[in-house]
Amino acid sequence: MADFAAEASQSWASTLKDLDPPSFLKKFWSKSTRSDGRLFSMCRRTRMTRGILKLRTAGSSLIQLGNTQIVCGISLLVGQPSIPDNGDLVVTRADSPDFSLPLQSILTEMLDLSCLALGEAQAWRLQVTLQVLEDDGNLNDACLLAAVAALTDTRLPPTQRNPQTERIEIMESSQENGSSLKFNYIPVPLTLGIYFGKDQKTTFLLADPTVEEEALLQGQLTIVVKLDDKNTEEQHNIVHVQHSCAPPGLKREDLAVAAHMAYGRD
């Protein structure tokens, strides 16, 4: 009898999810939980694989954030830098021209660009290319995590100056023999979905929202914090904050809670 009741309950839940997804999700939210079993403060499991692309890339990664999957590849160009003794990087997304997060600015601040200088008024340019394989929500975090993972996988090949052309030439070398990039810090993002209760006074912050949850949210907040080698909370600093929110908006205490959640992301 108990098994029959359980099956009936599961069948009802499945029917409600198919016929009325908003009611299905909100039923869980009203009990401070989510349809996939997570608490509001919990992110989905993050899987990171470096070196996924072996040919024609200096570094690469695959990020799986739940069912969201993004691959990132780093290619190298040699040219004249706009700032002396510094290289630069350019970020593109193969499936879309737009980013909702200023990835190029965040990644540029993360890198020690002086490590890209080659001398002779030339430097490396890093071409960071992202490709969304599957979108199940929270592309902000997934794109940044994929780019950071690929950059930490990147190796710069040795170069030599051609005395005849006076240009820098790339020498043949395996990735293992290249030099790693230098970083000022590692950025760690956390995106939170914003949902207000029926009384419009209670604010729910849902970490790492799925694509189904995103459709019901009344706003989103992304916080990027700086992680250094000491890995202590006192050493974290907020690098970037971005949010869009419908009335009544976020209160100061909501932002404090969100920052604390970002510091504690695994």
C-alpha positions, -999 to 999 in steps of 0.1 A, spaced: 0 0 0 28 24 9 45 16 -25 13 24 -43 10 57 -25 46 66 -33 41 58 -70 9 78 -71 27 108 -55 55 105 -80 31 103 -109 12 133 -97 45 153 -94 55 143 -129 22 153 -143 23 187 -125 59 193 -138 47 186 -174 14 206 -173 24 235 -150 62 239 -146 59 272 -126 36 257 -100 58 226 -98 89 247 -90 71 271 -67 57 243 -47 93 233 -38 104 269 -33 76 274 -7 93 247 13 128 262 10 140 235 -13 143 228 -51 130 202 -75 165 187 -79 169 182 -42 192 212 -36 189 238 -9 187 274 -21 224 279 -12 237 248 -31 254 248 -65 252 219 -89 281 196 -91 309 212 -112 332 190 -133 363 205 -148 385 188 -175 416 206 -188 434 198 -220 403 186 -237 414 199 -271 448 186 -281 452 202 -316 457 238 -325 451 251 -290 476 263 -264 451 254 -236 416 242 -233 389 231 -209 355 215 -206 332 227 -178 301 208 -168 279 227 -144 251 202 -138 238 197 -173 253 229 -186 284 222 -207 309 247 -222 342 241 -240 369 267 -242 400 268 -264 429 293 -263 448 301 -295 479 323 -298 488 352 -321 519 373 -322 516 411 -329 523 446 -318 507 453 -284 487 484 -278 504 488 -244 542 485 -244 556 454 -226 522 438 -223 502 413 -243 464 412 -244 435 388 -248 402 388 -268 372 368 -257 346 355 -282 317 331 -279 312 309 -310 275 305 -307 266 341 -297 282 376 -301 270 387 -267 280 381 -231 259 392 -201 291 392 -180 321 414 -189 344 384 -193 372 402 -212 376 428 -185 376 402 -157 401 380 -174 424 409 -184 425 420 -147 432 384 -137 462 380 -159 497 394 -155 498 407 -190 536 414 -188 542 376 -191 529 379 -227 556 403 -238 581 390 -263 604 419 -268 611 437 -301 579 455 -296 559 423 -300 537 403 -277 513 374 -275 476 379 -280 454 352 -264 422 343 -283 398 329 -258 369 311 -277 339 296 -258 313 272 -272 281 263 -254 274 226 -259 243 225 -237 225 253 -218 208 242 -186 211 275 -170 238 298 -154 259 305 -184 276 334 -166 294 311 -141 300 283 -166 316 307 -192 339 323 -167 349 290 -151 356 275 -185 378 304 -195 398 304 -163 403 267 -165 416 269 -201 439 298 -193 454 279 -164 460 250 -189 477 273 -214 514 270 -222 533 296 -242 557 279 -267 594 291 -269 601 318 -295 632 331 -314 640 362 -333 646 358 -371 676 380 -379 666 383 -415 630 395 -410 636 408 -374 603 392 -364 595 368 -336 589 333 -347 573 304 -328 595 274 -323 582 238 -326 575 225 -291 551 203 -272 527 219 -248 546 204 -218 577 224 -227 559 257 -228 557 283 -200 526 288 -179 508 321 -177 511 343 -146 480 354 -127 473 382 -103 445 361 -88 419 336 -97 383 349 -101 355 327 -87 319 335 -97 286 328 -81 253 336 -98 221 338 -77 186 338 -89 163 363 -72 127 354 -63 103 374 -41 77 357 -19 39 364 -23 42 392 3 70 408 -17 89 412 15 107 378 16 137 374 -8 148 340 -19 183 337 -34 188 305 -55 225 296 -62 233 284 -96 198 284 -112 188 259 -138 172 271 -171 138 261 -158 143 282 -127 156 312 -147 123 314 -165 105 322 -132 131 344 -116 125 381 -109 162 390 -112 197 377 -111 228 386 -92 264 376 -101 293 382 -78 329 375 -87 354 372 -59 391 371 -59 408 340 -47 445 342 -38 471 316 -28 463 318 9 427 308 3 413 325 34 381 345 36 400 376 47 420 375 15 389 375 -7 378 407 -25 348 413 -47 360 418 -83 327 423 -100 290 427 -91 262 426 -116 225 424 -110 192 431 -126 161 429 -104 124 438 -105 108 458 -77 110 457 -47 147 451 -53 174 438 -30 181 450 5 216 456 19 214 425 40 205 404 9 238 416 -8 257 407 23 243 372 23 251 369 -14 287 379 -9 291 354 19 277 327 -3 302 336 -31 331 334 -7 320 299 3 316 284 -31 333 251 -35 
